[in-house]
Amino acid sequence: MTTIVSGYSTLHGVLRAAERGWLRHLDEALVARQLTADQWSMLSNLSPDTGITMSELAARSQLAPSSATRHADFLAERGLIFRIAAADDRRRILIGLSRLGVDLVAAVRSEESRAEQSLRSRIGARRYSELMRLLELVAVD
């Protein structure tokens, strides 16, 4: 027998609803910058200092490699990321944040931090920490 909690009968249902609800907090910031949630996921996993491979970026961003490549092309066209050949193997391409990308990520992260602080205030610091701990356990599985 399935117990329905707050209208969601499965973990999948409540996690999807939580993700969608959370993305609504970021939606205005992303739309204003003409970004999708997937593109934001990619940008937020990059660094201006160290490039990573497309496979690693796709895995970190939880995207199919073909989708990650399509999004990377779009982000490169906008000048938000750089692509360079790896020093140890010129056939490997590394991707990182451009200066423009760093500025954009900082602006969106600022809005994301405000939303996180609001959630922390709403549910309390202890519950927030517990939520993060439990979600990390689910993510590792």
VMD Tcl script that builds the backbone (N, CA, C; Angstrom):
set m [mol new atoms 423]
animate dup $m
set s [atomselect $m all]
$s set {name element resname resid chain x y z} {
  {N N MET 1 A 0.842 -1.184 0.000}
  {CA C MET 1 A 0.000 0.000 0.000}
  {C C MET 1 A 0.885 1.245 0.000}
  {N N THR 2 A 0.551 2.200 -0.840}
  {CA C THR 2 A 1.300 3.444 -0.952}
  {C C THR 2 A 0.647 4.511 -0.086}
  {N N THR 3 A 1.463 5.183 0.695}
  {CA C THR 3 A 0.975 6.293 1.498}
  {C C THR 3 A 1.218 7.575 0.720}
  {N N ILE 4 A 0.188 8.367 0.573}
  {CA C ILE 4 A 0.314 9.628 -0.149}
  {C C ILE 4 A 0.554 10.740 0.866}
  {N N VAL 5 A 1.671 11.424 0.696}
  {CA C VAL 5 A 2.042 12.526 1.579}
  {C C VAL 5 A 1.969 13.818 0.773}
  {N N SER 6 A 1.136 14.738 1.199}
  {CA C SER 6 A 1.001 16.038 0.538}
  {C C SER 6 A 0.755 15.911 -0.965}
  {N N GLY 7 A 0.039 14.898 -1.389}
  {CA C GLY 7 A -0.309 14.749 -2.799}
  {C C GLY 7 A 0.723 14.010 -3.634}
  {N N TYR 8 A 1.840 13.584 -3.058}
  {CA C TYR 8 A 2.879 12.880 -3.801}
  {C C TYR 8 A 2.966 11.453 -3.289}
  {N N SER 9 A 2.813 10.497 -4.178}
  {CA C SER 9 A 2.790 9.099 -3.744}
  {C C SER 9 A 4.147 8.415 -3.849}
  {N N THR 10 A 5.125 9.079 -4.424}
  {CA C THR 10 A 6.439 8.457 -4.574}
  {C C THR 10 A 7.545 9.463 -4.256}
  {N N LEU 11 A 8.695 8.937 -3.946}
  {CA C LEU 11 A 9.860 9.792 -3.737}
  {C C LEU 11 A 10.153 10.575 -5.010}
  {N N HIS 12 A 10.045 9.898 -6.142}
  {CA C HIS 12 A 10.268 10.568 -7.426}
  {C C HIS 12 A 9.347 11.779 -7.573}
  {N N GLY 13 A 8.082 11.602 -7.236}
  {CA C GLY 13 A 7.116 12.690 -7.358}
  {C C GLY 13 A 7.461 13.881 -6.482}
  {N N VAL 14 A 7.814 13.614 -5.228}
  {CA C VAL 14 A 8.116 14.726 -4.328}
  {C C VAL 14 A 9.447 15.380 -4.707}
  {N N LEU 15 A 10.435 14.598 -5.161}
  {CA C LEU 15 A 11.708 15.199 -5.573}
  {C C LEU 15 A 11.533 16.062 -6.813}
  {N N ARG 16 A 10.742 15.592 -7.785}
  {CA C ARG 16 A 10.492 16.385 -8.997}
  {C C ARG 16 A 9.753 17.678 -8.645}
  {N N ALA 17 A 8.766 17.570 -7.762}
  {CA C ALA 17 A 8.013 18.759 -7.359}
  {C C ALA 17 A 8.930 19.730 -6.615}
  {N N ALA 18 A 9.805 19.208 -5.768}
  {CA C ALA 18 A 10.733 20.067 -5.029}
  {C C ALA 18 A 11.690 20.757 -5.999}
  {N N GLU 19 A 12.189 20.010 -6.983}
  {CA C GLU 19 A 13.094 20.616 -7.962}
  {C C GLU 19 A 12.380 21.717 -8.744}
  {N N ARG 20 A 11.185 21.436 -9.193}
  {CA C ARG 20 A 10.429 22.449 -9.953}
  {C C ARG 20 A 10.131 23.672 -9.093}
  {N N GLY 21 A 9.756 23.425 -7.850}
  {CA C GLY 21 A 9.487 24.541 -6.945}
  {C C GLY 21 A 10.734 25.375 -6.704}
  {N N TRP 22 A 11.869 24.696 -6.529}
  {CA C TRP 22 A 13.110 25.423 -6.295}
  {C C TRP 22 A 13.505 26.221 -7.525}
  {N N LEU 23 A 13.344 25.637 -8.704}
  {CA C LEU 23 A 13.717 26.338 -9.933}
  {C C LEU 23 A 12.855 27.578 -10.166}
  {N N ARG 24 A 11.636 27.578 -9.618}
  {CA C ARG 24 A 10.810 28.786 -9.727}
  {C C ARG 24 A 11.483 29.966 -9.019}
  {N N HIS 25 A 12.231 29.684 -7.945}
  {CA C HIS 25 A 12.970 30.751 -7.250}
  {C C HIS 25 A 14.045 31.345 -8.152}
  {N N LEU 26 A 14.620 30.517 -9.007}
  {CA C LEU 26 A 15.697 30.971 -9.882}
  {C C LEU 26 A 15.203 31.401 -11.253}
  {N N ASP 27 A 13.967 31.082 -11.556}
  {CA C ASP 27 A 13.452 31.302 -12.911}
  {C C ASP 27 A 13.627 32.745 -13.386}
  {N N GLU 28 A 13.298 33.698 -12.547}
  {CA C GLU 28 A 13.413 35.097 -12.953}
  {C C GLU 28 A 14.865 35.458 -13.285}
  {N N ALA 29 A 15.778 35.003 -12.444}
  {CA C ALA 29 A 17.203 35.279 -12.682}
  {C C ALA 29 A 17.684 34.617 -13.970}
  {N N LEU 30 A 17.226 33.393 -14.221}
  {CA C LEU 30 A 17.657 32.674 -15.421}
  {C C LEU 30 A 17.028 33.256 -16.680}
  {N N VAL 31 A 15.742 33.530 -16.640}
  {CA C VAL 31 A 15.055 34.095 -17.803}
  {C C VAL 31 A 15.650 35.455 -18.165}
  {N N ALA 32 A 15.935 36.262 -17.157}
  {CA C ALA 32 A 16.522 37.589 -17.408}
  {C C ALA 32 A 17.866 37.474 -18.112}
  {N N ARG 33 A 18.534 36.342 -17.909}
  {CA C ARG 33 A 19.855 36.142 -18.521}
  {C C ARG 33 A 19.804 35.160 -19.695}
  {N N GLN 34 A 18.604 34.852 -20.122}
  {CA C GLN 34 A 18.356 33.952 -21.257}
  {C C GLN 34 A 19.059 32.607 -21.079}
  {N N LEU 35 A 18.856 32.015 -19.899}
  {CA C LEU 35 A 19.426 30.707 -19.585}
  {C C LEU 35 A 18.330 29.731 -19.209}
  {N N THR 36 A 18.566 28.462 -19.519}
  {CA C THR 36 A 17.681 27.399 -19.050}
  {C C THR 36 A 18.270 26.833 -17.762}
  {N N ALA 37 A 17.480 26.035 -17.065}
  {CA C ALA 37 A 17.971 25.387 -15.845}
  {C C ALA 37 A 19.152 24.471 -16.168}
  {N N ASP 38 A 19.119 23.782 -17.298}
  {CA C ASP 38 A 20.230 22.903 -17.690}
  {C C ASP 38 A 21.496 23.710 -17.970}
  {N N GLN 39 A 21.347 24.840 -18.628}
  {CA C GLN 39 A 22.511 25.688 -18.898}
  {C C GLN 39 A 23.082 26.241 -17.591}
  {N N TRP 40 A 22.209 26.609 -16.664}
  {CA C TRP 40 A 22.667 27.080 -15.366}
  {C C TRP 40 A 23.418 25.962 -14.637}
  {N N SER 41 A 22.886 24.758 -14.718}
  {CA C SER 41 A 23.556 23.627 -14.081}
  {C C SER 41 A 24.969 23.469 -14.627}
  {N N MET 42 A 25.131 23.620 -15.918}
  {CA C MET 42 A 26.459 23.514 -16.521}
  {C C MET 42 A 27.362 24.653 -16.044}
  {N N LEU 43 A 26.880 25.875 -16.139}
  {CA C LEU 43 A 27.699 27.027 -15.740}
  {C C LEU 43 A 28.118 26.939 -14.284}
  {N N SER 44 A 27.204 26.488 -13.433}
  {CA C SER 44 A 27.499 26.443 -12.003}
  {C C SER 44 A 28.482 25.329 -11.648}
  {N N ASN 45 A 28.778 24.456 -12.597}
  {CA C ASN 45 A 29.752 23.386 -12.384}
  {C C ASN 45 A 31.102 23.678 -13.015}
  {N N LEU 46 A 31.283 24.888 -13.508}
  {CA C LEU 46 A 32.531 25.245 -14.170}
  {C C LEU 46 A 33.326 26.238 -13.340}
  {N N SER 47 A 34.610 26.325 -13.658}
  {CA C SER 47 A 35.533 27.224 -12.984}
  {C C SER 47 A 36.267 28.047 -14.037}
  {N N PRO 48 A 36.675 29.260 -13.693}
  {CA C PRO 48 A 37.477 30.050 -14.632}
  {C C PRO 48 A 38.943 29.598 -14.648}
  {N N ASP 49 A 39.341 28.863 -13.612}
  {CA C ASP 49 A 40.743 28.492 -13.454}
  {C C ASP 49 A 41.115 27.151 -14.070}
  {N N THR 50 A 40.217 26.186 -13.967}
  {CA C THR 50 A 40.513 24.833 -14.412}
  {C C THR 50 A 39.417 24.349 -15.341}
  {N N GLY 51 A 39.801 23.904 -16.510}
  {CA C GLY 51 A 38.820 23.353 -17.429}
  {C C GLY 51 A 38.550 21.886 -17.123}
  {N N ILE 52 A 37.371 21.419 -17.501}
  {CA C ILE 52 A 37.018 20.002 -17.364}
  {C C ILE 52 A 36.537 19.502 -18.714}
  {N N THR 53 A 36.530 18.195 -18.871}
  {CA C THR 53 A 36.088 17.619 -20.138}
  {C C THR 53 A 34.572 17.699 -20.263}
  {N N MET 54 A 34.102 17.579 -21.477}
  {CA C MET 54 A 32.653 17.602 -21.721}
  {C C MET 54 A 31.983 16.440 -21.001}
  {N N SER 55 A 32.622 15.261 -20.979}
  {CA C SER 55 A 32.015 14.115 -20.285}
  {C C SER 55 A 31.853 14.392 -18.806}
  {N N GLU 56 A 32.885 14.998 -18.203}
  {CA C GLU 56 A 32.808 15.322 -16.787}
  {C C GLU 56 A 31.741 16.382 -16.530}
  {N N LEU 57 A 31.667 17.370 -17.393}
  {CA C LEU 57 A 30.660 18.413 -17.241}
  {C C LEU 57 A 29.255 17.846 -17.378}
  {N N ALA 58 A 29.051 16.974 -18.343}
  {CA C ALA 58 A 27.730 16.342 -18.521}
  {C C ALA 58 A 27.352 15.545 -17.276}
  {N N ALA 59 A 28.306 14.783 -16.744}
  {CA C ALA 59 A 28.025 13.977 -15.548}
  {C C ALA 59 A 27.709 14.866 -14.347}
  {N N ARG 60 A 28.512 15.896 -14.120}
  {CA C ARG 60 A 28.269 16.806 -12.994}
  {C C ARG 60 A 26.938 17.519 -13.115}
  {N N SER 61 A 26.543 17.808 -14.345}
  {CA C SER 61 A 25.307 18.554 -14.593}
  {C C SER 61 A 24.095 17.653 -14.727}
  {N N GLN 62 A 24.315 16.339 -14.646}
  {CA C GLN 62 A 23.231 15.369 -14.773}
  {C C GLN 62 A 22.528 15.472 -16.126}
  {N N LEU 63 A 23.327 15.617 -17.186}
  {CA C LEU 63 A 22.778 15.756 -18.537}
  {C C LEU 63 A 23.335 14.678 -19.450}
  {N N ALA 64 A 22.561 14.327 -20.451}
  {CA C ALA 64 A 23.063 13.428 -21.489}
  {C C ALA 64 A 24.179 14.149 -22.236}
  {N N PRO 65 A 25.218 13.442 -22.643}
  {CA C PRO 65 A 26.327 14.088 -23.347}
  {C C PRO 65 A 25.891 14.916 -24.559}
  {N N SER 66 A 24.923 14.424 -25.325}
  {CA C SER 66 A 24.475 15.182 -26.504}
  {C C SER 66 A 23.804 16.496 -26.101}
  {N N SER 67 A 23.022 16.476 -25.034}
  {CA C SER 67 A 22.386 17.710 -24.543}
  {C C SER 67 A 23.440 18.672 -24.015}
  {N N ALA 68 A 24.411 18.146 -23.271}
  {CA C ALA 68 A 25.466 18.998 -22.724}
  {C C ALA 68 A 26.250 19.660 -23.852}
  {N N THR 69 A 26.526 18.921 -24.915}
  {CA C THR 69 A 27.265 19.484 -26.046}
  {C C THR 69 A 26.464 20.597 -26.709}
  {N N ARG 70 A 25.180 20.369 -26.902}
  {CA C ARG 70 A 24.316 21.395 -27.509}
  {C C ARG 70 A 24.289 22.658 -26.654}
  {N N HIS 71 A 24.141 22.481 -25.338}
  {CA C HIS 71 A 24.129 23.636 -24.436}
  {C C HIS 71 A 25.493 24.329 -24.422}
  {N N ALA 72 A 26.572 23.550 -24.444}
  {CA C ALA 72 A 27.916 24.140 -24.446}
  {C C ALA 72 A 28.123 24.986 -25.700}
  {N N ASP 73 A 27.626 24.523 -26.834}
  {CA C ASP 73 A 27.733 25.308 -28.067}
  {C C ASP 73 A 27.049 26.660 -27.900}
  {N N PHE 74 A 25.847 26.640 -27.315}
  {CA C PHE 74 A 25.094 27.874 -27.076}
  {C C PHE 74 A 25.847 28.797 -26.125}
  {N N LEU 75 A 26.378 28.235 -25.035}
  {CA C LEU 75 A 27.099 29.037 -24.046}
  {C C LEU 75 A 28.389 29.602 -24.626}
  {N N ALA 76 A 29.046 28.834 -25.482}
  {CA C ALA 76 A 30.274 29.321 -26.135}
  {C C ALA 76 A 29.951 30.454 -27.100}
  {N N GLU 77 A 28.848 30.326 -27.840}
  {CA C GLU 77 A 28.439 31.391 -28.772}
  {C C GLU 77 A 28.178 32.695 -28.029}
  {N N ARG 78 A 27.697 32.602 -26.809}
  {CA C ARG 78 A 27.434 33.793 -25.991}
  {C C ARG 78 A 28.681 34.285 -25.274}
  {N N GLY 79 A 29.765 33.557 -25.393}
  {CA C GLY 79 A 31.011 33.975 -24.756}
  {C C GLY 79 A 31.074 33.691 -23.269}
  {N N LEU 80 A 30.237 32.770 -22.785}
  {CA C LEU 80 A 30.181 32.477 -21.355}
  {C C LEU 80 A 31.168 31.388 -20.928}
  {N N ILE 81 A 31.615 30.580 -21.885}
  {CA C ILE 81 A 32.577 29.519 -21.579}
  {C C ILE 81 A 33.723 29.574 -22.580}
  {N N PHE 82 A 34.822 28.938 -22.211}
  {CA C PHE 82 A 35.940 28.788 -23.146}
  {C C PHE 82 A 36.182 27.299 -23.368}
  {N N ARG 83 A 36.754 27.000 -24.486}
  {CA C ARG 83 A 37.184 25.640 -24.810}
  {C C ARG 83 A 38.655 25.725 -25.202}
  {N N ILE 84 A 39.468 24.890 -24.550}
  {CA C ILE 84 A 40.894 24.857 -24.900}
  {C C ILE 84 A 41.355 23.405 -24.966}
  {N N ALA 85 A 42.407 23.180 -25.716}
  {CA C ALA 85 A 43.006 21.852 -25.772}
  {C C ALA 85 A 43.786 21.615 -24.477}
  {N N ALA 86 A 43.695 20.407 -23.953}
  {CA C ALA 86 A 44.428 20.055 -22.736}
  {C C ALA 86 A 45.921 20.059 -23.028}
  {N N ALA 87 A 46.700 20.537 -22.083}
  {CA C ALA 87 A 48.150 20.623 -22.269}
  {C C ALA 87 A 48.785 19.244 -22.432}
  {N N ASP 88 A 48.259 18.248 -21.704}
  {CA C ASP 88 A 48.849 16.914 -21.745}
  {C C ASP 88 A 48.397 16.074 -22.945}
  {N N ASP 89 A 47.283 16.463 -23.549}
  {CA C ASP 89 A 46.760 15.723 -24.706}
  {C C ASP 89 A 45.940 16.692 -25.542}
  {N N ARG 90 A 46.512 17.208 -26.590}
  {CA C ARG 90 A 45.873 18.250 -27.409}
  {C C ARG 90 A 44.550 17.783 -28.037}
  {N N ARG 91 A 44.297 16.480 -28.032}
  {CA C ARG 91 A 43.023 15.980 -28.590}
  {C C ARG 91 A 41.873 16.165 -27.603}
  {N N ARG 92 A 42.203 16.285 -26.309}
  {CA C ARG 92 A 41.180 16.487 -25.276}
  {C C ARG 92 A 40.857 17.959 -25.159}
  {N N ILE 93 A 39.562 18.274 -25.160}
  {CA C ILE 93 A 39.113 19.658 -25.038}
  {C C ILE 93 A 38.593 19.886 -23.620}
  {N N LEU 94 A 39.065 20.959 -23.005}
  {CA C LEU 94 A 38.624 21.341 -21.666}
  {C C LEU 94 A 37.745 22.573 -21.754}
  {N N ILE 95 A 36.760 22.616 -20.878}
  {CA C ILE 95 A 35.778 23.706 -20.873}
  {C C ILE 95 A 35.838 24.401 -19.522}
  {N N GLY 96 A 35.772 25.734 -19.528}
  {CA C GLY 96 A 35.766 26.504 -18.292}
  {C C GLY 96 A 34.969 27.791 -18.480}
  {N N LEU 97 A 34.841 28.551 -17.409}
  {CA C LEU 97 A 34.099 29.814 -17.442}
  {C C LEU 97 A 34.968 30.935 -17.994}
  {N N SER 98 A 34.413 31.686 -18.909}
  {CA C SER 98 A 35.080 32.908 -19.385}
  {C C SER 98 A 34.862 34.009 -18.344}
  {N N ARG 99 A 35.481 35.148 -18.535}
  {CA C ARG 99 A 35.289 36.285 -17.622}
  {C C ARG 99 A 33.807 36.687 -17.598}
  {N N LEU 100 A 33.182 36.719 -18.755}
  {CA C LEU 100 A 31.756 37.043 -18.837}
  {C C LEU 100 A 30.928 35.991 -18.086}
  {N N GLY 101 A 31.322 34.735 -18.223}
  {CA C GLY 101 A 30.644 33.648 -17.518}
  {C C GLY 101 A 30.784 33.764 -16.014}
  {N N VAL 102 A 31.968 34.154 -15.553}
  {CA C VAL 102 A 32.208 34.340 -14.115}
  {C C VAL 102 A 31.265 35.402 -13.564}
  {N N ASP 103 A 31.132 36.508 -14.279}
  {CA C ASP 103 A 30.249 37.596 -13.829}
  {C C ASP 103 A 28.793 37.146 -13.792}
  {N N LEU 104 A 28.370 36.410 -14.811}
  {CA C LEU 104 A 26.988 35.933 -14.863}
  {C C LEU 104 A 26.724 34.944 -13.728}
  {N N VAL 105 A 27.641 34.013 -13.504}
  {CA C VAL 105 A 27.470 33.027 -12.436}
  {C C VAL 105 A 27.400 33.731 -11.080}
  {N N ALA 106 A 28.231 34.722 -10.863}
  {CA C ALA 106 A 28.214 35.463 -9.592}
  {C C ALA 106 A 26.858 36.121 -9.371}
  {N N ALA 107 A 26.298 36.707 -10.423}
  {CA C ALA 107 A 25.001 37.385 -10.293}
  {C C ALA 107 A 23.884 36.394 -9.972}
  {N N VAL 108 A 23.858 35.267 -10.668}
  {CA C VAL 108 A 22.804 34.272 -10.415}
  {C C VAL 108 A 23.012 33.626 -9.051}
  {N N ARG 109 A 24.256 33.337 -8.691}
  {CA C ARG 109 A 24.535 32.747 -7.366}
  {C C ARG 109 A 24.071 33.667 -6.238}
  {N N SER 110 A 24.178 34.959 -6.435}
  {CA C SER 110 A 23.723 35.915 -5.433}
  {C C SER 110 A 22.215 35.763 -5.215}
  {N N GLU 111 A 21.483 35.646 -6.306}
  {CA C GLU 111 A 20.034 35.458 -6.193}
  {C C GLU 111 A 19.709 34.084 -5.617}
  {N N GLU 112 A 20.496 33.080 -5.989}
  {CA C GLU 112 A 20.308 31.738 -5.453}
  {C C GLU 112 A 20.560 31.733 -3.939}
  {N N SER 113 A 21.577 32.450 -3.504}
  {CA C SER 113 A 21.891 32.537 -2.068}
  {C C SER 113 A 20.745 33.174 -1.287}
  {N N ARG 114 A 20.139 34.209 -1.878}
  {CA C ARG 114 A 18.987 34.842 -1.212}
  {C C ARG 114 A 17.840 33.845 -1.059}
  {N N ALA 115 A 17.599 33.047 -2.101}
  {CA C ALA 115 A 16.527 32.055 -2.032}
  {C C ALA 115 A 16.855 30.982 -0.991}
  {N N GLU 116 A 18.117 30.565 -0.918}
  {CA C GLU 116 A 18.522 29.577 0.085}
  {C C GLU 116 A 18.362 30.138 1.494}
  {N N GLN 117 A 18.739 31.387 1.679}
  {CA C GLN 117 A 18.593 32.014 2.993}
  {C C GLN 117 A 17.123 32.107 3.388}
  {N N SER 118 A 16.278 32.394 2.430}
  {CA C SER 118 A 14.845 32.456 2.696}
  {C C SER 118 A 14.319 31.084 3.129}
  {N N LEU 119 A 14.743 30.041 2.441}
  {CA C LEU 119 A 14.337 28.680 2.812}
  {C C LEU 119 A 14.866 28.340 4.202}
  {N N ARG 120 A 16.118 28.656 4.471}
  {CA C ARG 120 A 16.726 28.387 5.779}
  {C C ARG 120 A 15.944 29.104 6.879}
  {N N SER 121 A 15.542 30.334 6.622}
  {CA C SER 121 A 14.762 31.088 7.614}
  {C C SER 121 A 13.382 30.465 7.814}
  {N N ARG 122 A 12.782 30.007 6.731}
  {CA C ARG 122 A 11.434 29.439 6.784}
  {C C ARG 122 A 11.398 28.110 7.535}
  {N N ILE 123 A 12.398 27.239 7.301}
  {CA C ILE 123 A 12.340 25.913 7.921}
  {C C ILE 123 A 13.290 25.751 9.100}
  {N N GLY 124 A 14.145 26.735 9.326}
  {CA C GLY 124 A 15.092 26.674 10.439}
  {C C GLY 124 A 16.421 26.075 10.006}
  {N N ALA 125 A 17.470 26.527 10.666}
  {CA C ALA 125 A 18.826 26.112 10.297}
  {C C ALA 125 A 19.032 24.610 10.472}
  {N N ARG 126 A 18.506 24.045 11.550}
  {CA C ARG 126 A 18.690 22.610 11.799}
  {C C ARG 126 A 17.998 21.776 10.707}
  {N N ARG 127 A 16.759 22.124 10.401}
  {CA C ARG 127 A 16.041 21.376 9.343}
  {C C ARG 127 A 16.713 21.551 7.985}
  {N N TYR 128 A 17.210 22.759 7.730}
  {CA C TYR 128 A 17.900 23.025 6.468}
  {C C TYR 128 A 19.132 22.129 6.340}
  {N N SER 129 A 19.911 22.049 7.409}
  {CA C SER 129 A 21.104 21.186 7.416}
  {C C SER 129 A 20.719 19.725 7.228}
  {N N GLU 130 A 19.662 19.311 7.883}
  {CA C GLU 130 A 19.190 17.930 7.748}
  {C C GLU 130 A 18.693 17.661 6.325}
  {N N LEU 131 A 17.983 18.616 5.751}
  {CA C LEU 131 A 17.516 18.479 4.365}
  {C C LEU 131 A 18.698 18.297 3.420}
  {N N MET 132 A 19.718 19.124 3.581}
  {CA C MET 132 A 20.905 19.016 2.733}
  {C C MET 132 A 21.580 17.661 2.911}
  {N N ARG 133 A 21.694 17.207 4.145}
  {CA C ARG 133 A 22.329 15.914 4.421}
  {C C ARG 133 A 21.546 14.776 3.779}
  {N N LEU 134 A 20.232 14.791 3.927}
  {CA C LEU 134 A 19.404 13.728 3.376}
  {C C LEU 134 A 19.414 13.753 1.849}
  {N N LEU 135 A 19.356 14.932 1.261}
  {CA C LEU 135 A 19.383 15.013 -0.199}
  {C C LEU 135 A 20.714 14.526 -0.765}
  {N N GLU 136 A 21.797 14.792 -0.050}
  {CA C GLU 136 A 23.109 14.277 -0.481}
  {C C GLU 136 A 23.103 12.749 -0.455}
  {N N LEU 137 A 22.462 12.145 0.560}
  {CA C LEU 137 A 22.363 10.691 0.611}
  {C C LEU 137 A 21.578 10.141 -0.581}
  {N N VAL 138 A 20.487 10.824 -0.908}
  {CA C VAL 138 A 19.662 10.398 -2.055}
  {C C VAL 138 A 20.448 10.559 -3.351}
  {N N ALA 139 A 21.180 11.659 -3.475}
  {CA C ALA 139 A 21.928 11.938 -4.711}
  {C C ALA 139 A 23.028 10.917 -4.955}
  {N N VAL 140 A 23.627 10.396 -3.894}
  {CA C VAL 140 A 24.727 9.443 -4.037}
  {C C VAL 140 A 24.220 8.075 -4.484}
  {N N ASP 141 A 23.032 7.761 -4.116}
  {CA C ASP 141 A 22.484 6.435 -4.425}
  {C C ASP 141 A 22.407 6.139 -5.857}
}
mol reanalyze $m
mol bondsrecalc $m
mol representation Tube
mol addrep $m
